[in-house]
């Protein structure tokens, strides 16, 4: 399972890919982490999928991460007497508290928090932005709107309010139950939808209590306004470009993507680029040139992971989509321009011994042309620091903790191997050399860099860098 690329691939499971055989095919094709979308999965489906992923993991002897994506609040209009209506530009239309079926003049909006927060002049986007309204008058009973962009509006279509900070928790009653189920089944990551403010992350962290990584989905303009604080509080984050593109001008999304990937490097947090990366492969065996370019940009920018949604969940070619993404990533990382672009985005290390050691390790490894960097990591923090430096030298992350290995399988460049804890420093060197050799990264006579925390088994205490030779039998000498 040695990958030929550093960026990771996150594949969503669904009707097209939820069998054990297909999960195995996706993992062999290149999927490193599997996403379970709780907008469509019951607790029974969640349990079954986790079991299948873990059996595939055991068969392949390679850690596979599991990300459970919480649905978040869903704001929708009510129903219409005829099932749908046609809204014309510049007409007046009302959203109100009346539960009766709607018509061409009004519809029920069963969300009192919108009536409380919306102001005159704010926009309302319906049906994924296909219809745009602008509020002209707001009362506790009704929102009077002018139709800016009309169209057909049917039953229970979604509503977005990009100009308004809603007094809503990112966790609904359903999300709390789903989160409890995810923790029960030992999910490695939980993704939080509808993040508007740092307090949303704090609320989830209190429940999770370190049992899983908390990944914030950046999909609302309000989150962009508090981006630094949200990233600092999260263990990772996702650039949910589809929802961002609905609530913000489309032309701003590419720049935001670049900005957020650079912030991820700055704070040492994994970042996932998501939505419509290979959209045409839902129904076609090959992607468009524009989609290949889109994937390439995310890889060139140094994203930790790139994600497939419907392409792997419900598309006709799930394995082919993963294979295509794998091939594109390998080609980009082999491009002559890749090292210079990745290096240009580097940030100064934090003023800690662990970060200084990680930065020095990258420089030593590249200067001496070492075969690999081997990092011992108990909690995953040492692996994250090594990946933040984006070395051209392969990184092997070793830990006795299987859950740590699964969680950091999302992180750029980390080849994760579970191993027993080293007994002492000599055992640590021998074990590192033997694994670098057996995993195909080093040959006899090669040198590797080893980083760890001393005393051993102390989380977050990276303070040692050692160079070791790989001997003929795969053992090491320093």
C-alpha positions as CSV (number, residue, x, y, z in Angstrom):
1,X,0.0,0.0,0.0
2,X,2.9,2.4,-0.6
3,X,1.4,5.4,-2.3
4,X,3.3,7.2,-5.1
5,X,1.9,10.6,-4.1
6,X,1.7,12.7,-1.0
7,X,-1.7,14.3,-1.2
8,X,-4.5,12.1,0.2
9,X,-7.7,11.0,-1.4
10,X,-11.0,11.1,0.5
11,X,-13.8,9.0,-1.1
12,X,-17.5,9.3,-0.1
13,X,-19.3,6.0,0.2
14,X,-22.9,5.5,-1.1
15,X,-25.1,3.2,-3.1
16,X,-22.4,2.7,-5.8
17,X,-19.6,1.9,-3.3
18,X,-20.9,0.6,0.0
19,X,-20.1,-3.1,-0.6
20,X,-17.0,-4.6,1.0
21,X,-15.6,-5.5,-2.4
22,X,-16.0,-2.0,-3.7
23,X,-14.5,-0.4,-0.6
24,X,-11.5,-2.7,-1.1
25,X,-11.2,-1.7,-4.7
26,X,-11.4,2.0,-3.8
27,X,-8.6,1.6,-1.2
28,X,-6.4,-0.3,-3.6
29,X,-7.1,2.4,-6.3
30,X,-5.9,5.1,-3.9
31,X,-8.6,6.0,-1.3
32,X,-6.9,6.9,2.0
33,X,-10.0,8.0,4.0
34,X,-13.7,7.2,3.6
35,X,-16.5,9.7,4.1
36,X,-19.9,8.6,5.4
37,X,-22.5,11.3,4.8
38,X,-25.1,11.3,7.6
39,X,-27.5,13.3,5.3
40,X,-28.2,9.9,3.7
41,X,-27.0,7.3,6.2
42,X,-28.9,5.8,9.1
43,X,-27.1,4.6,12.2
44,X,-27.5,1.0,11.0
45,X,-25.9,1.9,7.7
46,X,-23.1,3.7,9.6
47,X,-22.4,0.7,11.7
48,X,-22.3,-1.6,8.7
49,X,-20.0,0.7,6.7
50,X,-17.6,1.1,9.6
51,X,-17.4,-2.7,9.9
52,X,-16.7,-3.2,6.2
53,X,-14.0,-0.5,6.2
54,X,-12.3,-2.1,9.2
55,X,-12.3,-5.5,7.6
56,X,-10.8,-4.1,4.4
57,X,-8.2,-2.3,6.6
58,X,-7.3,-5.6,8.3
59,X,-7.0,-7.4,5.0
60,X,-4.8,-4.8,3.4
61,X,-2.8,-4.2,6.6
62,X,-3.0,-0.5,6.0
63,X,-4.7,2.1,8.2
64,X,-7.8,3.6,6.6
65,X,-9.5,6.7,8.1
66,X,-13.2,7.2,8.5
67,X,-14.8,10.6,8.4
68,X,-18.5,11.0,9.5
69,X,-20.0,14.1,8.0
70,X,-22.9,15.5,10.1
71,X,-25.8,17.0,8.2
72,X,-26.2,20.3,10.0
73,X,-29.4,22.4,10.0
74,X,-31.5,22.2,6.9
75,X,-33.6,25.3,6.2
76,X,-36.4,24.7,3.7
77,X,-39.6,26.3,2.5
78,X,-42.9,24.5,2.9
79,X,-45.2,23.1,0.3
80,X,-47.3,24.5,-2.6
81,X,-50.9,23.6,-3.4
82,X,-49.9,22.7,-6.9
83,X,-46.4,21.3,-6.0
84,X,-44.6,24.3,-7.5
85,X,-44.9,27.9,-8.6
86,X,-43.2,30.1,-11.2
87,X,-41.7,33.3,-9.8
88,X,-41.2,36.2,-12.1
89,X,-38.4,38.8,-11.8
90,X,-39.4,42.0,-9.8
91,X,-42.6,40.4,-8.4
92,X,-43.4,40.5,-4.7
93,X,-43.3,37.2,-2.8
94,X,-43.9,36.5,0.9
95,X,-42.3,33.9,3.2
96,X,-44.5,33.6,6.3
97,X,-45.5,31.7,9.4
98,X,-48.8,30.4,7.9
99,X,-48.5,26.6,7.6
100,X,-51.0,26.3,4.8
101,X,-49.8,25.4,1.3
102,X,-48.3,28.2,-0.7
103,X,-49.2,29.8,-4.1
104,X,-47.7,32.4,-6.5
105,X,-47.7,35.0,-3.7
106,X,-46.5,33.2,-0.6
107,X,-45.1,30.1,1.0
108,X,-44.6,28.9,4.6
109,X,-41.1,29.2,6.1
110,X,-41.0,27.1,9.3
111,X,-37.9,28.7,10.7
112,X,-38.6,31.5,13.2
113,X,-34.9,32.2,13.7
114,X,-34.8,33.7,10.2
115,X,-37.6,36.1,11.0
116,X,-35.6,37.2,14.1
117,X,-32.3,37.7,12.3
118,X,-33.1,38.9,8.8
119,X,-33.0,42.6,8.0
120,X,-34.4,44.6,5.1
121,X,-32.0,44.4,2.2
122,X,-30.7,40.9,3.0
123,X,-30.7,38.3,0.3
124,X,-32.4,34.9,0.4
125,X,-31.2,32.2,-2.0
126,X,-33.6,29.4,-2.8
127,X,-32.9,26.0,-4.5
128,X,-29.1,26.2,-4.4
129,X,-29.1,29.8,-5.5
130,X,-31.2,29.3,-8.6
131,X,-33.7,31.8,-7.2
132,X,-32.7,35.0,-5.5
133,X,-35.0,37.1,-3.3
134,X,-34.2,40.4,-1.5
135,X,-36.1,41.2,1.7
136,X,-37.9,44.6,1.6
137,X,-39.9,44.3,4.8
138,X,-39.5,41.9,7.8
139,X,-42.0,41.4,10.6
140,X,-42.4,38.5,13.1
141,X,-45.1,37.0,10.9
142,X,-43.8,37.6,7.3
143,X,-40.9,38.5,5.1
144,X,-41.8,40.5,2.1
145,X,-39.4,40.0,-0.8
146,X,-38.7,41.2,-4.2
147,X,-37.8,38.5,-6.7
148,X,-34.3,39.4,-8.1
149,X,-33.9,36.2,-10.1
150,X,-37.0,34.1,-10.7
151,X,-37.7,30.6,-11.7
152,X,-39.6,27.4,-10.7
153,X,-39.8,26.9,-7.0
154,X,-41.1,23.6,-5.8
155,X,-41.9,21.9,-2.4
156,X,-39.3,21.9,0.4
157,X,-36.4,23.6,-1.5
158,X,-33.5,24.8,0.5
159,X,-33.0,28.4,1.7
160,X,-29.7,30.2,2.3
161,X,-29.3,33.6,3.9
162,X,-25.7,34.6,3.0
163,X,-26.0,38.1,4.5
164,X,-27.4,37.0,7.9
165,X,-25.8,35.5,11.0
166,X,-28.5,33.1,12.2
167,X,-28.9,32.3,15.9
168,X,-28.6,28.6,15.2
169,X,-26.4,26.0,16.7
170,X,-24.5,24.0,14.1
171,X,-25.7,20.9,15.9
172,X,-29.3,19.8,15.5
173,X,-31.0,17.1,17.5
174,X,-30.3,14.7,14.7
175,X,-26.6,15.7,14.6
176,X,-26.2,15.0,18.3
177,X,-27.6,11.5,17.8
178,X,-25.4,11.0,14.7
179,X,-22.3,12.3,16.6
180,X,-22.9,9.9,19.5
181,X,-23.2,7.0,17.0
182,X,-20.0,8.1,15.2
183,X,-18.1,8.2,18.5
184,X,-19.6,4.8,19.5
185,X,-18.2,3.3,16.3
186,X,-14.8,5.0,16.7
187,X,-14.9,7.3,13.7
188,X,-11.6,9.0,13.2
189,X,-13.0,12.3,12.1
190,X,-16.4,14.1,12.5
191,X,-17.1,16.9,10.0
192,X,-19.3,19.8,11.2
193,X,-21.6,21.5,8.7
194,X,-23.1,25.0,9.0
195,X,-20.2,26.5,10.9
196,X,-20.7,30.2,11.4
197,X,-18.7,31.0,14.5
198,X,-15.9,29.6,16.7
199,X,-18.4,28.7,19.3
200,X,-19.8,26.1,17.0
201,X,-16.5,24.2,17.1
202,X,-16.2,24.6,20.9
203,X,-19.6,23.1,21.3
204,X,-18.6,20.0,19.4
205,X,-15.2,19.7,21.0
206,X,-16.9,19.5,24.4
207,X,-18.9,16.5,23.3
208,X,-16.1,14.7,21.3
209,X,-13.5,15.2,24.1
210,X,-10.6,14.1,21.9
211,X,-12.2,10.8,20.8
212,X,-12.1,11.9,17.2
213,X,-10.7,14.8,15.2
214,X,-13.1,17.7,14.6
215,X,-13.1,18.9,11.0
216,X,-14.9,22.2,10.3
217,X,-16.6,22.6,6.9
218,X,-16.1,26.1,5.6
219,X,-19.2,26.7,3.5
220,X,-20.7,29.9,4.8
221,X,-19.7,33.6,4.4
222,X,-20.0,34.0,8.2
223,X,-17.3,31.4,8.7
224,X,-15.0,33.3,6.3
225,X,-15.3,36.4,8.6
226,X,-14.0,34.4,11.6
227,X,-11.7,32.0,9.6
228,X,-8.6,32.3,11.7
229,X,-10.4,31.6,15.0
230,X,-12.3,28.7,13.5
231,X,-9.1,27.1,12.1
232,X,-7.3,27.5,15.3
233,X,-10.0,25.6,17.2
234,X,-10.5,22.9,14.6
235,X,-8.3,19.8,14.1
236,X,-8.8,20.1,10.3
237,X,-11.1,21.9,7.9
238,X,-12.7,21.4,4.6
239,X,-13.1,23.9,1.8
240,X,-16.7,23.1,0.8
241,X,-16.6,25.0,-2.5
242,X,-20.2,24.0,-3.6
243,X,-21.9,25.7,-0.8
244,X,-19.5,28.6,-0.7
245,X,-20.2,29.1,-4.4
246,X,-23.9,29.4,-3.7
247,X,-23.7,31.9,-0.9
248,X,-20.7,33.9,-2.2
249,X,-19.9,35.3,-5.7
250,X,-18.4,32.4,-7.7
251,X,-15.4,34.4,-8.8
252,X,-14.3,34.8,-5.2
253,X,-14.1,31.0,-4.4
254,X,-10.7,30.2,-6.2
255,X,-9.0,33.0,-4.3
256,X,-10.5,31.8,-1.0
257,X,-9.3,28.3,-1.7
258,X,-5.7,29.5,-2.1
259,X,-6.0,31.7,1.0
260,X,-7.4,28.8,3.1
261,X,-4.7,26.3,2.0
262,X,-2.0,28.8,3.0
263,X,-3.7,29.3,6.4
264,X,-3.7,25.5,6.8
265,X,0.1,25.5,6.3
266,X,0.6,28.4,8.6
267,X,-1.4,26.7,11.5
268,X,-0.3,23.2,10.7
269,X,-3.9,22.0,10.2
270,X,-4.9,19.4,7.5
271,X,-7.1,20.9,4.8
272,X,-9.5,19.1,2.4
273,X,-10.5,20.5,-1.0
274,X,-14.0,19.3,-1.8
275,X,-17.0,19.4,-4.2
276,X,-17.3,18.8,-8.0
277,X,-13.7,17.8,-8.5
278,X,-14.5,15.2,-11.1
279,X,-18.2,15.8,-11.4
280,X,-18.5,14.5,-15.0
281,X,-17.3,11.1,-13.8
282,X,-20.6,10.5,-12.2
283,X,-21.8,9.4,-15.6
284,X,-18.6,9.3,-17.7
285,X,-15.5,7.1,-17.5
286,X,-13.1,10.0,-18.1
287,X,-13.2,13.6,-16.7
288,X,-13.1,16.9,-18.5
289,X,-9.8,18.7,-19.0
290,X,-11.1,21.5,-16.7
291,X,-11.7,19.0,-13.9
292,X,-8.2,17.6,-14.3
293,X,-6.9,21.2,-14.1
294,X,-9.0,21.8,-10.9
295,X,-7.6,18.7,-9.2
296,X,-4.1,19.7,-10.3
297,X,-4.4,23.2,-8.8
298,X,-5.4,21.8,-5.4
299,X,-2.4,19.4,-5.5
300,X,0.0,22.2,-6.6
301,X,-1.2,24.4,-3.8
302,X,-0.4,21.7,-1.2
303,X,-3.8,20.6,0.0
304,X,-3.6,17.7,2.4
305,X,-6.5,15.8,0.8
306,X,-8.8,16.1,-2.2
307,X,-12.3,14.7,-2.0
308,X,-14.8,12.8,-4.2
309,X,-18.5,13.1,-3.4
310,X,-21.2,11.8,-5.7
311,X,-18.4,10.6,-8.1
312,X,-17.6,7.7,-5.7
313,X,-20.9,7.6,-3.7
314,X,-23.5,7.3,-6.5
315,X,-21.7,7.5,-9.8
316,X,-21.3,4.9,-12.4
317,X,-17.5,4.8,-12.2
318,X,-16.4,5.0,-8.5
319,X,-13.1,3.1,-8.8
320,X,-12.2,4.8,-12.0
321,X,-12.8,8.2,-10.3
322,X,-10.3,7.3,-7.5
323,X,-7.8,6.0,-10.0
324,X,-8.1,9.1,-12.1
325,X,-7.5,11.4,-9.1
326,X,-4.6,9.2,-8.1
327,X,-3.0,9.5,-11.5
328,X,-3.5,13.3,-11.7
329,X,-1.9,13.7,-8.3
330,X,1.1,11.6,-9.1
331,X,1.7,13.5,-12.3
332,X,1.4,16.9,-10.6
333,X,3.8,15.9,-7.8
334,X,6.3,14.7,-10.4
335,X,6.2,18.0,-12.3
336,X,9.4,20.0,-12.4
337,X,7.6,23.1,-11.0
338,X,6.0,21.3,-8.0
339,X,9.0,21.6,-5.6
340,X,9.4,25.3,-6.2
341,X,5.6,26.0,-5.8
342,X,5.4,24.0,-2.6
343,X,8.5,25.6,-1.1
344,X,7.2,29.1,-2.0
345,X,4.2,28.6,0.2
346,X,6.3,27.6,3.3
347,X,5.8,29.4,6.6
348,X,8.4,30.0,9.3
349,X,8.3,27.3,12.0
350,X,6.6,28.1,15.3
351,X,8.9,29.1,18.1
352,X,8.9,25.6,19.8
353,X,11.6,22.9,19.9
354,X,9.3,20.4,18.2
355,X,8.7,22.8,15.2
356,X,12.3,23.7,15.0
357,X,13.3,20.0,14.9
358,X,10.7,19.3,12.1
359,X,12.0,22.2,10.0
360,X,15.6,21.1,10.6
361,X,14.7,17.6,9.6
362,X,13.3,18.7,6.3
363,X,16.4,20.7,5.5
364,X,18.8,17.9,6.6
365,X,16.8,15.2,4.7
366,X,16.9,17.2,1.4
367,X,20.5,18.4,1.8
368,X,21.8,14.9,2.4
369,X,19.3,13.2,0.0
370,X,18.0,10.9,2.7
371,X,15.8,8.0,1.7
372,X,13.1,8.8,4.3
373,X,12.1,10.7,7.4
374,X,10.8,8.4,10.1
375,X,8.8,10.1,12.8
376,X,7.6,8.4,16.0
377,X,4.3,10.0,17.0
378,X,2.0,9.0,19.9
379,X,-0.8,11.6,19.5
380,X,-0.1,12.5,15.8
381,X,1.3,15.9,16.5
382,X,4.9,15.0,15.5
383,X,3.5,13.7,12.2
384,X,1.5,16.9,11.6
385,X,4.6,19.0,12.2
386,X,6.7,16.9,9.8
387,X,4.0,17.2,7.1
388,X,3.6,21.0,7.6
389,X,7.2,21.4,6.3
390,X,6.1,19.6,3.0
391,X,9.5,17.8,2.6
392,X,10.3,16.2,-0.8
393,X,11.6,13.3,1.3
394,X,9.0,10.6,2.1
395,X,7.7,10.7,5.6
396,X,6.9,7.4,7.5
397,X,4.8,7.9,10.7
398,X,5.2,5.2,13.3
399,X,2.9,4.7,16.3
400,X,1.6,1.9,18.5
401,X,-1.7,3.6,18.5
402,X,-3.9,2.4,15.7
403,X,-6.4,5.2,16.1
404,X,-3.6,7.8,15.7
405,X,-2.6,6.1,12.5
406,X,-6.1,6.2,11.1
407,X,-6.6,9.8,12.0
408,X,-3.4,11.1,10.5
409,X,-4.0,9.0,7.3
410,X,-5.7,12.3,6.2
411,X,-2.5,14.3,6.4
412,X,-0.2,15.2,3.5
413,X,2.7,12.9,2.9
414,X,2.4,10.6,5.9
415,X,2.8,6.9,5.2
416,X,1.4,5.5,8.4
417,X,2.6,2.2,10.0
418,X,1.5,0.7,13.3
419,X,4.4,-0.7,15.3
420,X,5.2,-1.6,18.9
421,X,6.6,1.1,21.0
422,X,10.4,1.3,21.0
423,X,12.0,-0.1,24.2
424,X,14.9,2.4,24.0
425,X,16.8,4.6,21.6
426,X,18.7,1.7,20.0
427,X,15.5,-0.2,19.4
428,X,13.9,3.0,18.0
429,X,16.7,3.3,15.4
430,X,16.6,-0.4,14.5
431,X,12.8,-0.4,14.2
432,X,12.8,2.8,12.1
433,X,15.4,1.4,9.7
434,X,13.7,-2.0,9.4
435,X,10.3,-0.5,8.6
436,X,11.8,2.0,6.1
437,X,13.4,-1.0,4.4
438,X,10.3,-3.4,4.6
439,X,7.9,-0.7,3.4
440,X,10.0,-0.1,0.3
441,X,11.4,3.4,1.1
442,X,15.0,2.6,1.8
443,X,17.6,0.1,0.6
444,X,20.7,-1.2,2.4
445,X,23.3,1.6,2.5
446,X,20.7,4.4,2.5
447,X,20.4,6.9,5.3
448,X,17.2,8.0,7.0
449,X,16.3,10.7,9.5
450,X,14.6,9.8,12.7
451,X,12.6,12.2,14.8
452,X,11.0,11.5,18.2
453,X,10.4,12.8,21.6
454,X,12.7,11.9,24.5
455,X,11.7,10.5,27.0
456,X,9.8,8.1,24.7
457,X,6.0,7.9,24.8
458,X,5.7,11.5,25.8
459,X,3.0,13.1,23.5
460,X,4.0,16.4,21.8
461,X,7.7,16.3,23.0
462,X,9.6,16.1,19.7
463,X,13.1,17.1,20.6
464,X,15.4,14.6,18.8
465,X,16.8,14.2,15.3
466,X,19.1,11.3,14.4
467,X,20.6,10.1,11.1
468,X,20.9,6.3,10.7
469,X,22.2,4.0,8.1
470,X,20.1,1.1,6.8
471,X,22.3,-2.1,7.0
472,X,22.1,-5.2,4.7
473,X,19.6,-6.9,6.9
474,X,17.4,-3.8,7.3
475,X,18.6,-3.0,10.8
476,X,20.1,0.4,11.6
477,X,23.2,2.1,12.9
478,X,23.5,5.7,13.8
